[in-house]
Amino acid sequence: DSQLTQSPSSLSASVGDRVTITCRASQSISTYLNWYQQKPGTAPKLLIYGASTLQSGVPSRFSGSGSGTDFTLTISSLHPEDFATYYCQQSYTSPRTFGQGTKVEIK
Amino acid sequence: QVQLQESGPGLVKPSGTLSLTCAVSGGSISGSLSSTDWWSWVRQPPGKGLEWIGEIYHSGSTNYNPSFKSRFTISVDTSQNQISLKVRSVTAADTAVYYCARDPRTVGATIVDAFDLWGQGTMVTVSS
């Protein structure tokens, strides 16, 4: 299995802050890396696929980068509605795997 | 637009069998002749992360997470436009929210190998 490790596991930030979350894969997964946002009591929502392509309707303050084993999700300026848990997920190989999640909380 | 709706019993006794369905509305589970949609089940234990159980194509082809292969069965009913998940010999560790999700693999000429559409999830509690 391709294991994904996210860091940090949680962070506190203020509205307007720039936030970066990293995801490291245990083996090279090219750019088959996706990012999701999940708010309490709701299903995950796809933000970015293919490491850097913004899903339709997702604000441009979200961006993704990386290839191989190291990836980042960046929120350029945190909005109140961005406080949530973020997951990375690889689609390079089966079984599909998710990172353990990063909870973004209000400072 | 296409929507997914999971349904299930809510409460299951230990050692019993859990059956869940995911109804697809607003579109055919088979898609067009060139459809590359795969349909997955993902679960999330309370307060924990996401776990991919497996996926199915409208033809019935399946891929499973080896961690779930022995007790879990995914099936498709194209006439009812739904997919199903059956879990045998459940224990408290199977308590979770169960989601169905679509992975289109491609959209036009673009590779979109991600879960772009999710149901709202159904909570399953295993308890006597």
Interface residues (C-beta under 8 A of the other chain):
Chain A: Y32 N34 Y36 T42 A43 P44 K45 L46 Y49 G50 Q55 Y87 Q89 S91 S94 P95 R96 T97 F98 G99 Q100 G101
Chain B: S40 G49 L50 E51 W52 G54 E55 N63 Y64 N65 P66 S67 Y99 A101 D103 I111 V112 D113 A114 F115 D116 W118 G119 Q120 G121
